[in-house]
Structure formats: structure tokens, C-alpha cells
Amino acid sequence: MRRAEAGVTLIELLVAVMLVSIAVMPLLQFVPGTLAPIQVSDSELRLAAVSTRKGEEIINRLRFNINSVSTGAEICTDLPNCRLEWTIATEQSSGTTNVGSLKTIAIVACRDLNANSACDASEDQVRYETKVTSRP
């Protein structure tokens, strides 16, 4: 008489792997579709960091003095051919006591690959927009 051994045979293991793979295979077709929209290039991540940092700098200066910053542009050192352009527009200004001004900040960070000192639509770009109010 042979004694019954507890355990899993190789055949049972192969059958279990086959059944699991058959069950999982239809789910794998969804993976590329779900990951594709969130894939961002290294360049876009760096541009986003540069534009956010510049936005925070401008916001801090405007909070100290609402008229201290005007529209401008500069080259950034975080990425080759990196360029920042920002516009500051007064959206509302009030002469009423205890009512301040509202400024709109729009920043574009791009890789100026054609070296024309402008952010063209064909180049990698990241936009950052926000609003700042003065405190009377």
C-alpha cells in the first residue's frame, strides 16, 4: 500500500496556471487603453514643474504688491531650449474701499526647438493659469 501524500502535482499546477491565464487574458486588453492617457513624456513633466514654479514666484510677488509683475518671457535652465512666457492681465479693478484687484496669470512653458524665441503650437507646451486678488 502506498501512503497518500499531501501536496500538488505538476499536472495540477499546470492546469491551475492555464485556468488563471485564460481568466486573466481578457482583462489584459484593457491595460494599454487605461495607461496610455496618463503617459507623459519627461519633457512635459519638466515643463510642468518649471511653469508651476514660475507661477508660484509670480503669485508671491503679486500678493506682496499687486502691480509688481508685468507680462514677460525668459529662458529656463531646467531643460535644453526651455522657454517661459507669461501674461498678466487685470480682470477687475475697483475703486471701492475694501475691494481689491483681480489679476489673471497665464504661463506657457515650451521647448523652443526651432530657436525662434517663441512658443509655437507645434512644440511641446505646458500651460499654467491662475488668478490672484489684492488685499486692500
PyMOL CGO cylinders between C-alpha atoms (Angstrom):
from pymol import cmd
from pymol.cgo import CYLINDER

trace = [
    CYLINDER, 0.00, 0.00, 0.00, 1.14, 3.47, -0.87, 0.3, 1, 1, 1, 1, 1, 1,
    CYLINDER, 1.14, 3.47, -0.87, 0.63, 6.21, 1.51, 0.3, 1, 1, 1, 1, 1, 1,
    CYLINDER, 0.63, 6.21, 1.51, -1.35, 9.26, 0.23, 0.3, 1, 1, 1, 1, 1, 1,
    CYLINDER, -1.35, 9.26, 0.23, 0.96, 12.23, 0.03, 0.3, 1, 1, 1, 1, 1, 1,
    CYLINDER, 0.96, 12.23, 0.03, -0.35, 15.72, 0.67, 0.3, 1, 1, 1, 1, 1, 1,
    CYLINDER, -0.35, 15.72, 0.67, 0.71, 18.22, -1.99, 0.3, 1, 1, 1, 1, 1, 1,
    CYLINDER, 0.71, 18.22, -1.99, 0.18, 19.35, -5.52, 0.3, 1, 1, 1, 1, 1, 1,
    CYLINDER, 0.18, 19.35, -5.52, 1.37, 17.50, -8.57, 0.3, 1, 1, 1, 1, 1, 1,
    CYLINDER, 1.37, 17.50, -8.57, 2.97, 19.20, -11.52, 0.3, 1, 1, 1, 1, 1, 1,
    CYLINDER, 2.97, 19.20, -11.52, -0.05, 18.43, -13.67, 0.3, 1, 1, 1, 1, 1, 1,
    CYLINDER, -0.05, 18.43, -13.67, -2.40, 20.08, -11.20, 0.3, 1, 1, 1, 1, 1, 1,
    CYLINDER, -2.40, 20.08, -11.20, -0.16, 23.12, -11.05, 0.3, 1, 1, 1, 1, 1, 1,
    CYLINDER, -0.16, 23.12, -11.05, -0.06, 23.46, -14.86, 0.3, 1, 1, 1, 1, 1, 1,
    CYLINDER, -0.06, 23.46, -14.86, -3.84, 23.13, -15.09, 0.3, 1, 1, 1, 1, 1, 1,
    CYLINDER, -3.84, 23.13, -15.09, -4.29, 25.84, -12.41, 0.3, 1, 1, 1, 1, 1, 1,
    CYLINDER, -4.29, 25.84, -12.41, -1.90, 28.22, -14.21, 0.3, 1, 1, 1, 1, 1, 1,
    CYLINDER, -1.90, 28.22, -14.21, -3.71, 27.59, -17.51, 0.3, 1, 1, 1, 1, 1, 1,
    CYLINDER, -3.71, 27.59, -17.51, -7.12, 28.32, -15.96, 0.3, 1, 1, 1, 1, 1, 1,
    CYLINDER, -7.12, 28.32, -15.96, -5.89, 31.52, -14.31, 0.3, 1, 1, 1, 1, 1, 1,
    CYLINDER, -5.89, 31.52, -14.31, -4.25, 32.74, -17.52, 0.3, 1, 1, 1, 1, 1, 1,
    CYLINDER, -4.25, 32.74, -17.52, -7.44, 32.05, -19.50, 0.3, 1, 1, 1, 1, 1, 1,
    CYLINDER, -7.44, 32.05, -19.50, -9.43, 34.07, -16.94, 0.3, 1, 1, 1, 1, 1, 1,
    CYLINDER, -9.43, 34.07, -16.94, -6.96, 36.98, -16.87, 0.3, 1, 1, 1, 1, 1, 1,
    CYLINDER, -6.96, 36.98, -16.87, -6.29, 37.24, -20.61, 0.3, 1, 1, 1, 1, 1, 1,
    CYLINDER, -6.29, 37.24, -20.61, -9.47, 39.23, -21.47, 0.3, 1, 1, 1, 1, 1, 1,
    CYLINDER, -9.47, 39.23, -21.47, -8.67, 41.74, -18.72, 0.3, 1, 1, 1, 1, 1, 1,
    CYLINDER, -8.67, 41.74, -18.72, -5.21, 42.46, -20.16, 0.3, 1, 1, 1, 1, 1, 1,
    CYLINDER, -5.21, 42.46, -20.16, -6.68, 44.03, -23.28, 0.3, 1, 1, 1, 1, 1, 1,
    CYLINDER, -6.68, 44.03, -23.28, -7.87, 46.94, -21.13, 0.3, 1, 1, 1, 1, 1, 1,
    CYLINDER, -7.87, 46.94, -21.13, -4.43, 47.75, -19.69, 0.3, 1, 1, 1, 1, 1, 1,
    CYLINDER, -4.43, 47.75, -19.69, -2.93, 49.61, -22.71, 0.3, 1, 1, 1, 1, 1, 1,
    CYLINDER, -2.93, 49.61, -22.71, -6.08, 51.73, -23.07, 0.3, 1, 1, 1, 1, 1, 1,
    CYLINDER, -6.08, 51.73, -23.07, -6.06, 52.77, -19.44, 0.3, 1, 1, 1, 1, 1, 1,
    CYLINDER, -6.06, 52.77, -19.44, -2.37, 53.55, -19.21, 0.3, 1, 1, 1, 1, 1, 1,
    CYLINDER, -2.37, 53.55, -19.21, -1.98, 55.45, -22.50, 0.3, 1, 1, 1, 1, 1, 1,
    CYLINDER, -1.98, 55.45, -22.50, -3.74, 58.69, -21.41, 0.3, 1, 1, 1, 1, 1, 1,
    CYLINDER, -3.74, 58.69, -21.41, -1.56, 59.05, -18.31, 0.3, 1, 1, 1, 1, 1, 1,
    CYLINDER, -1.56, 59.05, -18.31, 1.75, 58.51, -20.07, 0.3, 1, 1, 1, 1, 1, 1,
    CYLINDER, 1.75, 58.51, -20.07, 3.55, 61.82, -20.12, 0.3, 1, 1, 1, 1, 1, 1,
    CYLINDER, 3.55, 61.82, -20.12, 6.97, 62.50, -21.51, 0.3, 1, 1, 1, 1, 1, 1,
    CYLINDER, 6.97, 62.50, -21.51, 9.87, 63.52, -19.34, 0.3, 1, 1, 1, 1, 1, 1,
    CYLINDER, 9.87, 63.52, -19.34, 9.95, 66.83, -21.19, 0.3, 1, 1, 1, 1, 1, 1,
    CYLINDER, 9.95, 66.83, -21.19, 6.30, 67.59, -20.34, 0.3, 1, 1, 1, 1, 1, 1,
    CYLINDER, 6.30, 67.59, -20.34, 6.89, 66.78, -16.66, 0.3, 1, 1, 1, 1, 1, 1,
    CYLINDER, 6.89, 66.78, -16.66, 9.86, 69.15, -16.54, 0.3, 1, 1, 1, 1, 1, 1,
    CYLINDER, 9.86, 69.15, -16.54, 7.91, 71.87, -18.35, 0.3, 1, 1, 1, 1, 1, 1,
    CYLINDER, 7.91, 71.87, -18.35, 5.05, 71.45, -15.86, 0.3, 1, 1, 1, 1, 1, 1,
    CYLINDER, 5.05, 71.45, -15.86, 7.47, 71.82, -12.95, 0.3, 1, 1, 1, 1, 1, 1,
    CYLINDER, 7.47, 71.82, -12.95, 9.06, 74.93, -14.49, 0.3, 1, 1, 1, 1, 1, 1,
    CYLINDER, 9.06, 74.93, -14.49, 5.70, 76.60, -15.20, 0.3, 1, 1, 1, 1, 1, 1,
    CYLINDER, 5.70, 76.60, -15.20, 4.35, 75.80, -11.74, 0.3, 1, 1, 1, 1, 1, 1,
    CYLINDER, 4.35, 75.80, -11.74, 7.47, 77.15, -10.07, 0.3, 1, 1, 1, 1, 1, 1,
    CYLINDER, 7.47, 77.15, -10.07, 7.30, 80.37, -12.11, 0.3, 1, 1, 1, 1, 1, 1,
    CYLINDER, 7.30, 80.37, -12.11, 3.59, 80.66, -11.30, 0.3, 1, 1, 1, 1, 1, 1,
    CYLINDER, 3.59, 80.66, -11.30, 4.28, 80.43, -7.58, 0.3, 1, 1, 1, 1, 1, 1,
    CYLINDER, 4.28, 80.43, -7.58, 7.02, 83.05, -7.89, 0.3, 1, 1, 1, 1, 1, 1,
    CYLINDER, 7.02, 83.05, -7.89, 4.68, 85.45, -9.70, 0.3, 1, 1, 1, 1, 1, 1,
    CYLINDER, 4.68, 85.45, -9.70, 1.84, 84.81, -7.24, 0.3, 1, 1, 1, 1, 1, 1,
    CYLINDER, 1.84, 84.81, -7.24, 4.09, 85.60, -4.28, 0.3, 1, 1, 1, 1, 1, 1,
    CYLINDER, 4.09, 85.60, -4.28, 5.28, 88.83, -5.88, 0.3, 1, 1, 1, 1, 1, 1,
    CYLINDER, 5.28, 88.83, -5.88, 1.71, 89.87, -6.74, 0.3, 1, 1, 1, 1, 1, 1,
    CYLINDER, 1.71, 89.87, -6.74, 0.48, 89.15, -3.23, 0.3, 1, 1, 1, 1, 1, 1,
    CYLINDER, 0.48, 89.15, -3.23, 3.17, 91.45, -1.89, 0.3, 1, 1, 1, 1, 1, 1,
    CYLINDER, 3.17, 91.45, -1.89, 2.37, 94.17, -4.47, 0.3, 1, 1, 1, 1, 1, 1,
    CYLINDER, 2.37, 94.17, -4.47, -0.45, 93.55, -6.97, 0.3, 1, 1, 1, 1, 1, 1,
    CYLINDER, -0.45, 93.55, -6.97, 1.22, 95.72, -9.62, 0.3, 1, 1, 1, 1, 1, 1,
    CYLINDER, 1.22, 95.72, -9.62, 4.77, 94.39, -9.20, 0.3, 1, 1, 1, 1, 1, 1,
    CYLINDER, 4.77, 94.39, -9.20, 4.80, 91.97, -12.15, 0.3, 1, 1, 1, 1, 1, 1,
    CYLINDER, 4.80, 91.97, -12.15, 4.08, 92.55, -15.81, 0.3, 1, 1, 1, 1, 1, 1,
    CYLINDER, 4.08, 92.55, -15.81, 3.94, 90.36, -18.89, 0.3, 1, 1, 1, 1, 1, 1,
    CYLINDER, 3.94, 90.36, -18.89, 7.30, 88.87, -19.85, 0.3, 1, 1, 1, 1, 1, 1,
    CYLINDER, 7.30, 88.87, -19.85, 9.40, 85.95, -21.01, 0.3, 1, 1, 1, 1, 1, 1,
    CYLINDER, 9.40, 85.95, -21.01, 12.63, 84.25, -20.07, 0.3, 1, 1, 1, 1, 1, 1,
    CYLINDER, 12.63, 84.25, -20.07, 14.75, 81.21, -20.81, 0.3, 1, 1, 1, 1, 1, 1,
    CYLINDER, 14.75, 81.21, -20.81, 14.72, 78.50, -18.17, 0.3, 1, 1, 1, 1, 1, 1,
    CYLINDER, 14.72, 78.50, -18.17, 17.71, 76.30, -17.37, 0.3, 1, 1, 1, 1, 1, 1,
    CYLINDER, 17.71, 76.30, -17.37, 15.83, 73.14, -16.38, 0.3, 1, 1, 1, 1, 1, 1,
    CYLINDER, 15.83, 73.14, -16.38, 15.67, 71.77, -19.90, 0.3, 1, 1, 1, 1, 1, 1,
    CYLINDER, 15.67, 71.77, -19.90, 17.53, 72.43, -23.15, 0.3, 1, 1, 1, 1, 1, 1,
    CYLINDER, 17.53, 72.43, -23.15, 15.72, 75.03, -25.29, 0.3, 1, 1, 1, 1, 1, 1,
    CYLINDER, 15.72, 75.03, -25.29, 13.24, 75.71, -22.46, 0.3, 1, 1, 1, 1, 1, 1,
    CYLINDER, 13.24, 75.71, -22.46, 11.32, 78.98, -22.63, 0.3, 1, 1, 1, 1, 1, 1,
    CYLINDER, 11.32, 78.98, -22.63, 8.77, 80.62, -20.33, 0.3, 1, 1, 1, 1, 1, 1,
    CYLINDER, 8.77, 80.62, -20.33, 6.24, 83.22, -21.41, 0.3, 1, 1, 1, 1, 1, 1,
    CYLINDER, 6.24, 83.22, -21.41, 3.70, 84.78, -19.08, 0.3, 1, 1, 1, 1, 1, 1,
    CYLINDER, 3.70, 84.78, -19.08, 0.94, 87.31, -19.35, 0.3, 1, 1, 1, 1, 1, 1,
    CYLINDER, 0.94, 87.31, -19.35, -0.68, 89.18, -16.52, 0.3, 1, 1, 1, 1, 1, 1,
    CYLINDER, -0.68, 89.18, -16.52, -3.99, 90.86, -17.14, 0.3, 1, 1, 1, 1, 1, 1,
    CYLINDER, -3.99, 90.86, -17.14, -6.17, 92.90, -14.81, 0.3, 1, 1, 1, 1, 1, 1,
    CYLINDER, -6.17, 92.90, -14.81, -9.56, 91.28, -14.88, 0.3, 1, 1, 1, 1, 1, 1,
    CYLINDER, -9.56, 91.28, -14.88, -11.25, 93.61, -12.41, 0.3, 1, 1, 1, 1, 1, 1,
    CYLINDER, -11.25, 93.61, -12.41, -10.16, 96.63, -10.53, 0.3, 1, 1, 1, 1, 1, 1,
    CYLINDER, -10.16, 96.63, -10.53, -12.32, 98.51, -8.11, 0.3, 1, 1, 1, 1, 1, 1,
    CYLINDER, -12.32, 98.51, -8.11, -12.13, 101.98, -6.67, 0.3, 1, 1, 1, 1, 1, 1,
    CYLINDER, -12.13, 101.98, -6.67, -14.45, 100.91, -3.88, 0.3, 1, 1, 1, 1, 1, 1,
    CYLINDER, -14.45, 100.91, -3.88, -12.96, 100.79, -0.39, 0.3, 1, 1, 1, 1, 1, 1,
    CYLINDER, -12.96, 100.79, -0.39, -12.12, 97.24, 0.83, 0.3, 1, 1, 1, 1, 1, 1,
    CYLINDER, -12.12, 97.24, 0.83, -12.36, 95.80, -2.67, 0.3, 1, 1, 1, 1, 1, 1,
    CYLINDER, -12.36, 95.80, -2.67, -9.12, 94.84, -4.42, 0.3, 1, 1, 1, 1, 1, 1,
    CYLINDER, -9.12, 94.84, -4.42, -7.97, 93.97, -7.93, 0.3, 1, 1, 1, 1, 1, 1,
    CYLINDER, -7.97, 93.97, -7.93, -8.19, 90.62, -9.69, 0.3, 1, 1, 1, 1, 1, 1,
    CYLINDER, -8.19, 90.62, -9.69, -5.27, 89.59, -11.93, 0.3, 1, 1, 1, 1, 1, 1,
    CYLINDER, -5.27, 89.59, -11.93, -5.17, 86.65, -14.31, 0.3, 1, 1, 1, 1, 1, 1,
    CYLINDER, -5.17, 86.65, -14.31, -1.83, 84.89, -14.76, 0.3, 1, 1, 1, 1, 1, 1,
    CYLINDER, -1.83, 84.89, -14.76, -1.21, 82.69, -17.80, 0.3, 1, 1, 1, 1, 1, 1,
    CYLINDER, -1.21, 82.69, -17.80, 2.14, 80.92, -18.14, 0.3, 1, 1, 1, 1, 1, 1,
    CYLINDER, 2.14, 80.92, -18.14, 3.34, 78.85, -21.09, 0.3, 1, 1, 1, 1, 1, 1,
    CYLINDER, 3.34, 78.85, -21.09, 6.46, 76.71, -20.77, 0.3, 1, 1, 1, 1, 1, 1,
    CYLINDER, 6.46, 76.71, -20.77, 7.74, 75.19, -24.00, 0.3, 1, 1, 1, 1, 1, 1,
    CYLINDER, 7.74, 75.19, -24.00, 10.74, 73.63, -25.68, 0.3, 1, 1, 1, 1, 1, 1,
    CYLINDER, 10.74, 73.63, -25.68, 11.74, 76.16, -28.29, 0.3, 1, 1, 1, 1, 1, 1,
    CYLINDER, 11.74, 76.16, -28.29, 13.18, 73.60, -30.70, 0.3, 1, 1, 1, 1, 1, 1,
    CYLINDER, 13.18, 73.60, -30.70, 13.32, 75.93, -33.70, 0.3, 1, 1, 1, 1, 1, 1,
    CYLINDER, 13.32, 75.93, -33.70, 15.05, 78.67, -31.63, 0.3, 1, 1, 1, 1, 1, 1,
    CYLINDER, 15.05, 78.67, -31.63, 12.72, 81.46, -32.77, 0.3, 1, 1, 1, 1, 1, 1,
    CYLINDER, 12.72, 81.46, -32.77, 12.26, 82.78, -29.20, 0.3, 1, 1, 1, 1, 1, 1,
    CYLINDER, 12.26, 82.78, -29.20, 8.57, 81.91, -29.16, 0.3, 1, 1, 1, 1, 1, 1,
    CYLINDER, 8.57, 81.91, -29.16, 6.40, 79.02, -28.00, 0.3, 1, 1, 1, 1, 1, 1,
    CYLINDER, 6.40, 79.02, -28.00, 4.85, 77.65, -31.20, 0.3, 1, 1, 1, 1, 1, 1,
    CYLINDER, 4.85, 77.65, -31.20, 1.85, 75.32, -31.28, 0.3, 1, 1, 1, 1, 1, 1,
    CYLINDER, 1.85, 75.32, -31.28, 3.94, 72.53, -32.84, 0.3, 1, 1, 1, 1, 1, 1,
    CYLINDER, 3.94, 72.53, -32.84, 6.35, 72.45, -29.86, 0.3, 1, 1, 1, 1, 1, 1,
    CYLINDER, 6.35, 72.45, -29.86, 5.87, 70.65, -26.53, 0.3, 1, 1, 1, 1, 1, 1,
    CYLINDER, 5.87, 70.65, -26.53, 4.00, 73.05, -24.26, 0.3, 1, 1, 1, 1, 1, 1,
    CYLINDER, 4.00, 73.05, -24.26, 2.53, 73.17, -20.80, 0.3, 1, 1, 1, 1, 1, 1,
    CYLINDER, 2.53, 73.17, -20.80, 0.08, 75.90, -19.74, 0.3, 1, 1, 1, 1, 1, 1,
    CYLINDER, 0.08, 75.90, -19.74, -0.49, 77.13, -16.22, 0.3, 1, 1, 1, 1, 1, 1,
    CYLINDER, -0.49, 77.13, -16.22, -3.26, 79.59, -15.41, 0.3, 1, 1, 1, 1, 1, 1,
    CYLINDER, -3.26, 79.59, -15.41, -4.41, 81.07, -12.14, 0.3, 1, 1, 1, 1, 1, 1,
    CYLINDER, -4.41, 81.07, -12.14, -5.89, 84.22, -10.61, 0.3, 1, 1, 1, 1, 1, 1,
    CYLINDER, -5.89, 84.22, -10.61, -4.65, 86.45, -7.80, 0.3, 1, 1, 1, 1, 1, 1,
    CYLINDER, -4.65, 86.45, -7.80, -6.50, 89.12, -5.87, 0.3, 1, 1, 1, 1, 1, 1,
    CYLINDER, -6.50, 89.12, -5.87, -5.06, 92.03, -3.98, 0.3, 1, 1, 1, 1, 1, 1,
    CYLINDER, -5.06, 92.03, -3.98, -5.88, 92.55, -0.37, 0.3, 1, 1, 1, 1, 1, 1,
    CYLINDER, -5.88, 92.55, -0.37, -6.87, 96.15, 0.29, 0.3, 1, 1, 1, 1, 1, 1,
]
cmd.load_cgo(trace, "trace")
